[in-house]
Amino acid sequence: MSSPNIFFTGATGYLGGSILSRLLTTVNPATITALVRSTEKADKLRSLGINTLVGSYTDFDVLTDAASKADIIFACVDADNEAAAQAILKGMKKRYQSTGSAPALIHTSGTGVVQDNALGMHSDYPVFSDLDVDRFAKLPETQIHRKTDLLILDADKEGYIRSYLVLPPTVYGLAIGIVADTGVQNIHSVQFPAIVKTSMHRKQGGMIGDGVNIWNNVSVDDTADFYIVLFNAILKNPETAHGANGFYFIESGEHTMKEVATEVSKALIELGLSTNPEPSSYTDEEKTAFFGPLWPYLGTNARVKAERSRALGWAPKHGKQHMVASLKEEIKSYL
């Protein structure tokens, strides 16, 4: 497959825009069709040579039609939208029926699918390798992202798609690249900015409970690089591990939430925004006010090992010091 037709969702999002920027250095932009929510964003992406469709993840007919014309789909937004996933799969099935070749779906899930409910009070969680197929298969559908993942895995099992589930952990760093340069991309991640912004408000690093829970992290640049490594592997060998064997963790380090809160506290002092170097637990009132019903997720453990991903040739460049430095840059971006 030398010049596949590509359908891309989440093109102006934090991850999606970063991946798209990398992809534009690899393929002819004219082979990419991106779904965007406004004509303004569509115009700016078209200036990069990309085809665009104006719509959203609730425009199921648009999703189905676009998917029916694609050889490879990058799904980089809303990992829990089952209805959108079903619409995309419907289009992919049409593609398979018309061509006799199963199209590829690179779907962004997340390591939250393996998380526990520690509430920040312990780190007792066994590391989960992406080579542990049996353990992955036993994950209950009640886990976040899991229902959508299962829909996609079932489609692969039926044979009309080849699915590749990519599961990032906490992704950090301000997004840069050709898509960000157009001004249409969200340049902020989710977890660390949530800690940063609320800590700025309270003038002290915050955490859930004791903050001893552990997550993996990876830079946005290393994350985008992995998607291109996977994309190239699929082009070279369509039977690159997919379906039940095709889940790919990405990670390049670990952190406790207390470590993050401590580094945020230090950065706040360095920037003249605080005088207190010690982090503290969010109060019950703060948890509700800042995070609503989602606050328990910041206290979970989700520890993984990207063995399958590294076996493809992915070699992340950034480690813990890079992650720590990114926290201060995140604070500065909000000043």
C-alpha positions as CSV (number, residue, x, y, z in Angstrom):
1,M,0.0,0.0,0.0
2,S,2.2,2.9,-1.3
3,S,-0.2,5.8,-1.0
4,P,-3.1,4.9,1.3
5,N,-6.2,7.1,1.6
6,I,-6.2,8.3,5.2
7,F,-9.2,9.5,7.3
8,F,-8.1,11.5,10.4
9,T,-10.3,12.4,13.4
10,G,-9.1,14.7,16.2
11,A,-6.9,16.6,13.8
12,T,-7.0,19.8,15.9
13,G,-6.7,18.2,19.3
14,Y,-3.6,17.9,21.5
15,L,-2.6,14.4,20.4
16,G,-4.2,14.4,17.0
17,G,-2.7,17.7,15.8
18,S,0.8,16.5,17.0
19,I,0.4,13.2,15.1
20,L,-0.9,14.9,12.0
21,S,2.1,17.3,12.0
22,R,4.4,14.3,11.9
23,L,2.3,12.5,9.4
24,L,2.5,15.4,7.0
25,T,6.3,14.8,6.8
26,T,5.7,11.2,5.8
27,V,2.8,11.2,3.2
28,N,1.3,13.4,0.5
29,P,-1.1,15.7,2.3
30,A,-3.6,15.2,-0.5
31,T,-4.1,11.6,0.7
32,I,-5.4,12.8,4.1
33,T,-9.0,13.8,4.9
34,A,-9.5,15.4,8.3
35,L,-12.7,15.8,10.2
36,V,-13.0,19.3,11.8
37,R,-15.8,21.2,13.5
38,S,-15.7,24.5,11.8
39,T,-15.1,26.0,8.4
40,E,-12.4,28.3,9.9
41,K,-10.4,25.2,11.0
42,A,-11.1,23.5,7.7
43,D,-9.7,26.5,5.8
44,K,-6.5,26.5,7.8
45,L,-5.9,22.8,7.5
46,R,-6.6,23.0,3.8
47,S,-3.8,25.5,3.6
48,L,-1.5,22.6,4.5
49,G,-2.8,20.6,1.5
50,I,-5.2,18.4,3.5
51,N,-8.7,17.6,2.5
52,T,-11.3,18.4,5.1
53,L,-14.8,17.5,6.2
54,V,-16.8,19.8,8.5
55,G,-18.6,17.8,11.1
56,S,-18.4,16.2,14.6
57,Y,-18.5,12.9,16.3
58,T,-22.3,13.1,16.3
59,D,-22.5,13.3,12.5
60,F,-22.6,9.5,12.1
61,D,-23.4,9.5,8.4
62,V,-20.4,11.7,7.7
63,L,-18.2,9.4,9.8
64,T,-19.5,6.3,8.0
65,D,-19.1,7.8,4.5
66,A,-15.6,9.1,5.2
67,A,-14.5,5.7,6.7
68,S,-15.9,3.9,3.7
69,K,-13.3,5.7,1.5
70,A,-10.3,5.2,3.7
71,D,-7.5,2.5,3.8
72,I,-6.2,3.7,7.1
73,I,-8.0,5.6,9.8
74,F,-6.4,7.6,12.7
75,A,-9.0,7.9,15.5
76,C,-7.5,10.5,17.9
77,V,-10.5,11.8,19.8
78,D,-13.1,10.7,22.3
79,A,-12.1,7.2,23.1
80,D,-15.3,6.5,24.9
81,N,-17.8,7.5,22.1
82,E,-19.2,4.1,21.3
83,A,-21.7,5.5,18.8
84,A,-19.0,7.3,16.8
85,A,-16.9,4.1,16.8
86,Q,-19.8,2.1,15.5
87,A,-20.4,4.6,12.7
88,I,-16.7,4.4,11.7
89,L,-16.8,0.6,11.8
90,K,-19.9,0.6,9.6
91,G,-18.0,2.6,7.0
92,M,-14.9,0.4,7.3
93,K,-17.1,-2.7,6.7
94,K,-18.4,-1.1,3.5
95,R,-14.8,-0.5,2.5
96,Y,-13.9,-4.1,3.1
97,Q,-17.0,-5.3,1.1
98,S,-16.2,-3.2,-1.8
99,T,-12.4,-3.8,-2.0
100,G,-11.9,-7.2,-0.4
101,S,-9.1,-5.7,1.7
102,A,-9.5,-5.0,5.4
103,P,-8.7,-1.3,6.2
104,A,-6.6,-0.4,9.2
105,L,-7.9,1.5,12.3
106,I,-5.3,3.1,14.6
107,H,-7.5,3.9,17.6
108,T,-6.4,6.0,20.5
109,S,-7.5,4.5,23.8
110,G,-5.5,5.0,27.0
111,T,-3.8,3.3,29.9
112,G,-6.7,4.4,32.1
113,V,-8.2,1.1,30.9
114,V,-6.0,-0.7,33.4
115,Q,-6.3,1.8,36.3
116,D,-7.4,0.9,39.8
117,N,-9.2,3.1,42.4
118,A,-6.4,3.9,44.9
119,L,-7.6,7.4,45.6
120,G,-3.9,8.4,46.0
121,M,-3.4,6.2,49.0
122,H,-1.2,3.4,47.7
123,S,0.9,2.3,44.8
124,D,0.3,-1.4,45.0
125,Y,-0.3,-2.2,41.4
126,P,1.6,-4.7,39.2
127,V,3.1,-3.4,36.0
128,F,1.1,-4.4,32.9
129,S,3.0,-5.3,29.7
130,D,1.5,-4.9,26.3
131,L,2.8,-8.4,25.6
132,D,0.4,-9.8,28.2
133,V,-2.4,-10.7,25.9
134,D,-4.2,-12.9,28.4
135,R,-4.3,-10.2,31.1
136,F,-5.6,-7.6,28.6
137,A,-8.3,-9.9,27.4
138,K,-9.6,-10.3,31.0
139,L,-10.1,-6.6,31.6
140,P,-13.8,-6.0,32.5
141,E,-15.9,-3.8,30.2
142,T,-16.6,-1.5,33.1
143,Q,-13.1,-0.1,32.8
144,I,-12.9,3.3,31.2
145,H,-12.4,3.1,27.4
146,R,-13.0,-0.7,27.4
147,K,-16.5,-0.8,25.8
148,T,-15.2,1.1,22.7
149,D,-12.1,-1.0,22.6
150,L,-14.2,-4.2,22.6
151,L,-16.3,-3.0,19.7
152,I,-13.1,-2.5,17.7
153,L,-11.6,-5.8,18.7
154,D,-14.8,-7.6,17.7
155,A,-14.7,-6.0,14.3
156,D,-11.1,-7.2,13.9
157,K,-12.1,-10.7,14.9
158,E,-14.8,-10.6,12.3
159,G,-12.1,-9.9,9.8
160,Y,-13.3,-6.7,8.1
161,I,-10.8,-4.4,9.8
162,R,-7.3,-4.6,11.2
163,S,-7.3,-2.8,14.6
164,Y,-4.4,-1.2,16.4
165,L,-5.1,0.1,19.9
166,V,-2.7,2.7,21.1
167,L,-2.8,3.4,24.8
168,P,-0.9,6.5,26.0
169,P,-0.5,7.3,29.7
170,T,-0.1,10.8,30.9
171,V,1.1,12.7,27.9
172,Y,2.9,16.0,28.7
173,G,4.5,19.0,27.1
174,L,3.2,21.9,25.0
175,A,2.3,20.8,21.5
176,I,4.3,22.3,18.7
177,G,4.4,21.6,14.9
178,I,2.9,22.7,11.6
179,V,-0.7,22.2,12.8
180,A,-0.1,24.1,16.0
181,D,1.4,26.9,13.9
182,T,-1.9,27.4,12.1
183,G,-3.5,28.3,15.4
184,V,-6.2,25.7,15.3
185,Q,-4.7,23.1,17.6
186,N,-5.2,22.7,21.3
187,I,-1.7,22.7,22.6
188,H,-2.4,21.5,26.2
189,S,-2.8,18.0,27.5
190,V,-5.3,17.0,30.2
191,Q,-3.8,15.6,33.4
192,F,-0.8,17.8,34.1
193,P,-2.6,21.1,33.1
194,A,-5.4,20.2,35.4
195,I,-2.9,19.9,38.3
196,V,-1.0,23.0,37.2
197,K,-4.1,25.3,36.8
198,T,-5.6,24.3,40.1
199,S,-2.3,24.5,41.9
200,M,-1.8,28.0,40.5
201,H,-5.3,28.9,41.9
202,R,-4.4,27.6,45.4
203,K,-0.8,28.7,45.2
204,Q,0.4,25.3,46.2
205,G,0.8,22.0,44.4
206,G,-2.2,19.7,44.8
207,M,-2.7,15.9,44.9
208,I,-5.4,13.4,45.6
209,G,-5.0,11.8,49.1
210,D,-1.4,11.1,49.8
211,G,-0.4,11.3,46.2
212,V,1.5,8.1,46.2
213,N,-0.3,6.6,43.3
214,I,1.8,5.9,40.2
215,W,1.2,6.6,36.5
216,N,3.5,6.4,33.5
217,N,4.3,9.5,31.4
218,V,5.5,10.2,27.9
219,S,6.2,13.4,26.0
220,V,3.8,14.5,23.3
221,D,6.7,14.4,20.8
222,D,7.6,10.8,21.6
223,T,3.9,9.9,21.5
224,A,3.5,11.4,18.0
225,D,6.7,9.6,16.9
226,F,5.2,6.2,18.0
227,Y,2.1,6.7,15.8
228,I,4.4,7.2,12.8
229,V,6.5,4.1,13.7
230,L,3.3,2.1,13.8
231,F,1.9,3.6,10.6
232,N,5.1,2.7,8.8
233,A,5.1,-0.8,10.2
234,I,1.5,-1.3,8.9
235,L,2.5,-0.1,5.5
236,K,5.5,-2.4,5.4
237,N,3.6,-5.4,6.8
238,P,-0.2,-5.3,6.9
239,E,-0.1,-8.2,9.4
240,T,1.7,-6.2,12.0
241,A,0.2,-7.4,15.3
242,H,-3.4,-6.3,15.4
243,G,-6.7,-7.3,17.0
244,A,-6.2,-9.2,20.3
245,N,-2.5,-9.0,19.9
246,G,-2.5,-5.4,18.6
247,F,-2.5,-3.2,21.7
248,Y,0.4,-0.9,22.2
249,F,1.3,0.9,25.4
250,I,3.6,3.9,25.2
251,E,5.6,5.2,28.1
252,S,9.0,6.5,28.9
253,G,8.9,7.0,32.7
254,E,6.8,7.0,35.9
255,H,5.7,9.5,38.4
256,T,3.7,9.7,41.6
257,M,1.2,12.5,41.8
258,K,3.1,13.7,44.9
259,E,6.2,14.1,42.8
260,V,4.3,16.1,40.3
261,A,2.7,18.3,43.0
262,T,6.1,18.9,44.6
263,E,7.7,20.0,41.3
264,V,4.7,22.2,40.6
265,S,5.1,23.8,44.0
266,K,8.8,24.5,43.3
267,A,8.1,26.0,40.0
268,L,5.4,28.3,41.5
269,I,8.0,29.6,43.9
270,E,10.6,30.1,41.1
271,L,8.1,32.1,39.1
272,G,7.1,34.2,42.1
273,L,3.6,32.8,42.4
274,S,3.9,31.1,45.8
275,T,6.0,30.9,48.9
276,N,5.1,27.4,50.0
277,P,7.3,24.6,48.7
278,E,5.3,21.7,50.1
279,P,2.3,20.2,48.2
280,S,-0.9,19.3,50.0
281,S,-4.0,17.1,49.4
282,Y,-6.9,18.7,47.7
283,T,-9.7,19.2,50.2
284,D,-13.1,17.6,49.5
285,E,-14.4,21.0,48.5
286,E,-11.5,21.5,46.1
287,K,-11.9,18.1,44.5
288,T,-15.5,18.8,43.7
289,A,-15.0,22.4,42.6
290,F,-11.9,21.7,40.4
291,F,-12.6,18.3,39.0
292,G,-16.2,17.4,39.5
293,P,-17.0,13.7,39.5
294,L,-13.7,12.9,37.7
295,W,-11.4,13.7,40.6
296,P,-10.9,9.9,41.6
297,Y,-9.1,9.4,38.3
298,L,-6.2,11.6,39.5
299,G,-5.7,9.2,42.4
300,T,-5.5,6.0,40.4
301,N,-2.5,3.7,39.6
302,A,-1.9,2.7,36.0
303,R,1.5,1.2,35.5
304,V,2.5,-0.2,32.1
305,K,5.4,-1.4,30.0
306,A,5.7,-0.7,26.3
307,E,7.5,-3.8,25.2
308,R,5.5,-4.5,22.0
309,S,5.8,-0.8,21.1
310,R,9.5,-0.8,21.5
311,A,9.8,-4.0,19.5
312,L,8.5,-2.1,16.5
313,G,11.5,0.2,16.7
314,W,10.0,3.0,18.8
315,A,12.7,4.6,20.9
316,P,11.5,7.5,23.1
317,K,14.0,10.3,23.5
318,H,12.7,12.0,26.7
319,G,12.9,11.0,30.3
320,K,11.9,12.2,33.7
321,Q,13.9,15.4,33.8
322,H,12.2,16.5,30.6
323,M,8.9,15.8,32.2
324,V,9.8,17.8,35.3
325,A,10.9,20.7,33.2
326,S,7.7,20.7,31.2
327,L,5.7,21.5,34.3
328,K,7.3,24.9,34.7
329,E,6.7,25.6,31.0
330,E,3.1,24.6,31.4
331,I,2.7,27.1,34.3
332,K,4.4,29.8,32.2
333,S,2.0,29.2,29.3
334,Y,-0.9,30.3,31.5
335,L,0.6,33.5,32.7
